[in-house]
Amino acid sequence: MIKIKHLVLLLVCAVIAFSSCGKINHDIPVIPDNFDPVVQFTKDTTAIRAFIIAKNIPAIKNPVNGLFYQVIAPGTGSVNYTTSTLVSANYVGTLLNGSVFDKSNGTSLKFELSRVIVGWQIGIPLVQPGGKLRLIIPSGLAYGNDNRQPFPPNSILDFTIDVISAQ
């Protein structure tokens, strides 16, 4: 009787193990074999430059990481931002075609700096609390080649962010 219970338990474990092998983990982005991040970065930079020229946006490109930004208001204070800095901000996120994909709607977003996309991690420390900035983020500093709704892979994101507080 004990041998039959062990055999049944072993069979159930084997079925579970083999059936889980075919499942797709949607948390892990699937990147096509032909994806080249250097080529994509060049495409993003070209598109951003055309966008800021067409819209007459006085954005600056960070030569180290490729983030384009415009400090609209520097804010006040002397917060030394780290990955654990808690930030509260209002924002509007659009694609380069002007479609809004996300906004805070007057209810500020509260977050730890390490929990947001890399473009925000780089850009938000450019201002102090009370500051406002515009970040035009190449796809590699946002969601990359990942297919995240509501925008397609390799989307360049345009954010206007009001930093309410940081501590």
C-alpha positions in Angstrom: 0.0 0.0 0.0 2.8 2.4 0.9 4.6 1.6 -2.4 1.4 2.4 -4.4 1.1 5.8 -2.6 4.7 6.6 -3.3 4.3 5.6 -6.9 1.2 7.7 -7.3 2.9 10.7 -5.7 5.9 10.3 -8.0 3.6 10.1 -11.0 1.8 13.3 -9.9 5.1 15.1 -9.4 6.3 14.0 -12.9 3.1 15.2 -14.6 3.3 18.6 -12.9 7.0 19.0 -13.8 6.5 18.1 -17.4 3.3 20.1 -17.9 4.9 23.2 -16.5 7.8 23.0 -19.1 5.4 24.1 -21.9 4.2 27.2 -20.1 5.3 30.6 -21.3 6.6 33.0 -18.6 5.1 36.3 -19.6 7.4 38.2 -17.1 10.4 37.4 -19.2 10.6 39.5 -22.3 11.1 37.6 -25.6 13.7 39.3 -27.7 13.9 38.3 -31.4 17.2 36.8 -32.5 17.8 39.7 -34.9 17.4 42.5 -32.4 20.4 44.8 -32.3 20.3 47.3 -29.4 22.9 49.5 -31.0 20.9 49.8 -34.2 17.7 50.5 -32.2 19.5 53.2 -30.1 20.6 54.9 -33.4 17.0 54.8 -34.7 15.7 56.2 -31.4 18.2 59.0 -31.4 17.4 59.9 -35.0 13.7 60.0 -34.3 14.1 62.0 -31.1 16.3 64.6 -32.8 13.7 65.0 -35.6 11.0 65.3 -33.0 12.7 68.0 -30.9 13.6 70.0 -34.0 10.0 69.8 -35.4 8.5 70.7 -32.0 11.2 73.3 -31.2 12.0 71.6 -27.8 15.2 72.9 -26.3 16.2 69.4 -25.1 19.7 68.4 -24.2 21.1 64.9 -24.9 23.0 63.3 -22.1 26.1 62.0 -24.0 26.7 59.1 -21.6 23.3 57.4 -21.8 21.3 59.0 -24.6 18.5 60.5 -22.5 17.1 63.7 -23.9 15.9 66.1 -21.2 14.6 69.7 -20.7 14.7 71.2 -17.2 11.6 73.4 -17.2 12.0 74.5 -13.5 14.9 73.3 -11.3 13.1 73.2 -8.0 14.7 74.0 -4.7 16.6 72.1 -2.1 19.5 69.8 -2.0 18.2 66.2 -2.1 21.0 63.7 -2.8 19.1 61.2 -4.8 19.9 57.5 -4.4 18.1 54.4 -5.6 16.2 54.3 -2.3 15.0 57.9 -2.5 11.2 58.2 -2.1 9.7 60.5 -4.7 6.3 61.9 -5.2 5.5 63.3 -8.7 2.7 64.2 -11.1 3.3 63.3 -14.7 2.0 62.8 -18.2 3.4 60.2 -20.5 3.0 60.3 -24.3 4.4 58.7 -27.4 6.1 60.8 -30.0 2.8 60.9 -32.0 1.2 62.8 -29.1 -1.0 60.0 -27.8 -1.2 60.0 -24.0 -0.6 56.5 -22.6 -0.5 57.3 -18.9 -0.9 60.2 -16.5 -1.2 60.8 -12.8 -4.5 62.7 -13.1 -3.7 65.1 -10.2 -3.0 62.2 -7.8 0.7 62.1 -7.4 2.6 58.9 -7.9 4.7 57.9 -4.9 7.7 55.6 -5.7 11.2 54.5 -4.8 13.6 55.7 -7.5 14.9 52.2 -8.0 11.3 51.0 -8.9 10.8 53.1 -12.1 12.2 52.8 -15.6 15.9 53.7 -16.1 15.0 57.0 -17.9 13.3 58.2 -14.8 16.1 57.0 -12.6 18.5 59.1 -14.6 16.2 62.1 -15.3 14.5 62.8 -12.0 17.7 63.7 -10.1 18.2 66.5 -12.6 15.7 68.6 -10.6 14.9 69.2 -6.9 11.5 69.1 -5.3 9.2 71.6 -6.9 11.1 71.1 -10.1 9.6 70.2 -13.5 11.3 68.5 -16.4 10.6 66.8 -19.7 12.2 63.5 -20.4 12.3 62.1 -23.9 13.4 58.5 -23.3 15.0 56.2 -25.9 13.4 52.7 -25.8 16.5 51.2 -24.3 16.0 53.4 -21.2 12.3 52.6 -21.0 10.8 49.2 -21.8 13.1 48.3 -24.6 12.0 45.6 -27.0 9.4 44.3 -24.6 5.8 44.2 -25.8 4.1 46.1 -23.0 0.7 47.6 -23.5 -0.3 50.2 -24.2 2.6 50.8 -26.5 4.5 48.7 -29.0 8.1 47.4 -28.5 10.9 50.0 -28.9 8.6 52.9 -28.1 10.2 56.2 -27.3 8.5 57.8 -24.3 7.9 61.5 -23.7 7.2 62.4 -20.1 6.5 65.8 -18.4 7.2 65.3 -14.7 6.5 67.6 -11.8 8.6 66.4 -8.8 6.5 67.2 -5.7 8.8 65.8 -3.1 11.9 63.7 -2.6 13.4 62.3 0.5 
